[in-house]
Amino acid sequence: MAKRPPQLLDREKLLNVALRALGGRAHSSGELREKLRRRAQNQEDVDAVLAKLKEAGYLNDQRFAEAYAAARLQDQGLGKMRVLRDLRQRRVAPKLAEQVTEQTYQQTNETDLIEQFLRRKYRGKQLGTFFSEKKNLAAAFRRLRYAGFSAGQSIRVLKRFASQPEVLDALESEEPEEPLADENRH
């Protein structure tokens, strides 16, 4: 059975869709614009709805980015590059995303953050013993990189626990300093 295409909505119904979406979770302007464009009868209604939401204070990319970055740092202990990548995926303007991320991580010691991350992710394990195996050490390095930590700092912290630090030297030469670029960058 073929799916019916979604019904295209007028301005009032688009506003209701936007309010419901914002009631569920915070969105950036870019995210909400994309969501509304797919449902809009007239594309100019999308801009009108977004303007109305901004005017009412329901939509503020600066506030969204600040709250998002702070939550990712405090609640999940993620690295700066991961937060930056996630903000870009959520269609926050690149310059704003960089500014907010830098500001959020300004007082953060990346080494301490990496150690906390490792202890949380490998809870219950003796890290020195666990990282004595090459595969565990390499997996931890990849996990740290995916979590947004710099290669250099990740390797420095892992070397403290590693019985074979030369394994990390090999990983460092293969890995670019910045995590993989965001393919969905707009």
C-alpha positions as CSV (number, residue, x, y, z in Angstrom):
1,M,0.0,0.0,0.0
2,A,1.5,3.4,-1.0
3,K,1.9,6.1,1.6
4,R,-0.1,9.3,1.1
5,P,2.0,12.4,0.8
6,P,1.7,14.6,3.9
7,Q,-1.0,17.3,3.8
8,L,0.3,20.7,3.1
9,L,-0.5,23.2,5.8
10,D,-1.5,26.9,5.9
11,R,0.2,29.5,8.1
12,E,-2.0,28.9,11.1
13,K,-1.5,25.1,11.1
14,L,2.2,25.5,10.5
15,L,2.3,27.7,13.7
16,N,0.6,24.9,15.6
17,V,3.1,22.3,14.3
18,A,6.0,24.6,15.3
19,L,4.6,25.1,18.8
20,R,4.0,21.4,19.3
21,A,7.6,20.7,18.1
22,L,9.0,23.4,20.5
23,G,6.8,22.0,23.3
24,G,8.5,18.6,22.8
25,R,12.1,19.9,22.9
26,A,14.1,23.0,22.0
27,H,14.9,23.5,18.3
28,S,17.2,25.8,16.4
29,S,15.8,28.1,13.8
30,G,17.4,26.0,11.1
31,E,15.9,22.7,12.4
32,L,12.5,24.1,12.7
33,R,12.7,25.8,9.3
34,E,13.5,22.4,7.7
35,K,10.7,20.7,9.6
36,L,8.1,23.3,8.5
37,R,9.3,23.6,4.9
38,R,8.3,19.9,4.3
39,R,4.8,20.7,5.5
40,A,4.2,24.2,4.2
41,Q,1.6,25.0,1.5
42,N,3.4,28.3,0.8
43,Q,7.1,28.6,1.6
44,E,6.8,32.3,2.6
45,D,4.6,31.1,5.5
46,V,7.6,29.4,7.0
47,D,9.5,32.6,7.4
48,A,6.4,34.4,8.8
49,V,5.9,31.6,11.4
50,L,9.6,31.7,12.4
51,A,9.5,35.5,12.7
52,K,6.5,35.3,14.9
53,L,8.1,32.7,17.2
54,K,11.3,34.7,17.5
55,E,9.3,37.8,18.3
56,A,7.4,35.9,21.0
57,G,10.7,34.6,22.4
58,Y,10.0,31.0,21.7
59,L,12.9,30.7,19.2
60,N,16.4,31.9,20.0
61,D,19.4,30.2,18.5
62,Q,21.8,31.8,20.9
63,R,19.9,30.6,24.0
64,F,19.4,27.2,22.3
65,A,23.1,26.8,21.6
66,E,24.2,27.9,25.0
67,A,21.8,25.5,26.8
68,Y,22.7,22.6,24.4
69,A,26.4,23.0,24.8
70,A,26.2,23.4,28.6
71,A,24.1,20.3,28.9
72,R,26.4,18.2,26.7
73,L,29.4,19.3,28.8
74,Q,27.8,19.0,32.3
75,D,25.5,16.0,31.8
76,Q,27.5,13.9,29.3
77,G,31.0,15.2,29.7
78,L,31.6,15.4,25.9
79,G,34.5,17.1,24.2
80,K,34.4,20.4,22.5
81,M,34.6,19.1,18.9
82,R,31.6,16.8,19.5
83,V,29.4,19.6,20.8
84,L,30.5,21.8,17.9
85,R,29.6,19.1,15.4
86,D,26.3,18.4,17.0
87,L,25.3,22.1,17.0
88,R,26.1,22.3,13.3
89,Q,24.0,19.2,12.7
90,R,21.2,20.9,14.5
91,R,21.6,23.7,11.9
92,V,23.0,26.4,14.3
93,A,24.9,28.9,12.3
94,P,28.6,27.8,12.2
95,K,30.0,31.1,13.6
96,L,27.5,31.1,16.5
97,A,28.1,27.4,17.2
98,E,31.9,28.0,17.4
99,Q,31.5,31.1,19.6
100,V,29.1,29.3,22.0
101,T,31.3,26.2,22.2
102,E,34.4,28.2,22.9
103,Q,32.7,30.2,25.6
104,T,31.2,27.0,27.2
105,Y,34.5,25.2,27.3
106,Q,36.6,28.2,28.2
107,Q,37.1,27.2,31.9
108,T,37.2,23.4,31.2
109,N,40.4,21.3,31.6
110,E,40.2,18.8,28.7
111,T,42.6,16.4,30.5
112,D,40.3,16.2,33.6
113,L,37.3,15.8,31.3
114,I,38.9,12.9,29.4
115,E,39.8,11.2,32.7
116,Q,36.2,11.6,34.0
117,F,34.9,10.3,30.7
118,L,37.1,7.2,30.8
119,R,36.3,6.4,34.4
120,R,32.5,6.7,33.6
121,K,32.6,4.7,30.4
122,Y,34.8,2.0,31.8
123,R,33.3,1.9,35.3
124,G,34.3,-1.1,37.3
125,K,37.4,-1.9,35.3
126,Q,41.0,-1.4,36.3
127,L,42.0,0.9,33.6
128,G,45.7,0.0,33.7
129,T,44.9,-3.7,33.3
130,F,42.1,-3.1,30.8
131,F,44.2,-0.9,28.6
132,S,47.1,-3.4,28.6
133,E,45.3,-5.0,25.6
134,K,46.0,-3.3,22.3
135,K,42.4,-3.6,21.1
136,N,40.9,-2.0,24.3
137,L,43.4,0.8,24.1
138,A,42.6,1.5,20.4
139,A,38.9,1.2,21.1
140,A,39.2,3.8,24.0
141,F,41.1,6.1,21.7
142,R,38.4,5.9,19.0
143,R,35.7,6.4,21.6
144,L,37.4,9.5,22.9
145,R,37.8,10.9,19.4
146,Y,34.1,10.3,18.7
147,A,33.2,12.0,22.0
148,G,35.0,15.1,20.7
149,F,38.3,15.1,22.4
150,S,41.5,16.1,20.7
151,A,43.8,13.4,19.6
152,G,46.8,14.8,21.4
153,Q,45.1,15.1,24.8
154,S,43.4,11.7,24.4
155,I,46.8,10.0,23.8
156,R,48.4,11.9,26.7
157,V,45.7,10.7,29.1
158,L,45.7,7.1,27.7
159,K,49.5,6.8,28.0
160,R,49.1,7.2,31.8
161,F,47.1,4.0,31.9
162,A,48.8,2.1,29.0
163,S,51.4,-0.6,29.5
164,Q,52.2,-0.3,25.8
165,P,52.2,3.4,25.0
166,E,53.9,2.8,21.6
167,V,50.5,1.5,20.4
168,L,49.2,5.0,20.9
169,D,52.1,6.6,19.1
170,A,51.0,4.5,16.0
171,L,47.4,5.7,16.4
172,E,48.5,9.3,16.7
173,S,50.3,9.2,13.3
174,E,47.2,7.8,11.6
175,E,44.7,10.2,13.1
176,P,44.1,13.8,11.9
177,E,44.0,16.3,14.8
178,E,40.4,17.3,14.2
179,P,37.6,14.7,14.2
180,L,36.0,13.9,10.8
181,A,34.3,16.8,9.3
182,D,30.5,16.9,9.5
183,E,29.2,15.7,6.2
184,N,25.8,17.2,6.8
185,R,27.2,20.7,7.2
186,H,25.0,23.4,5.8
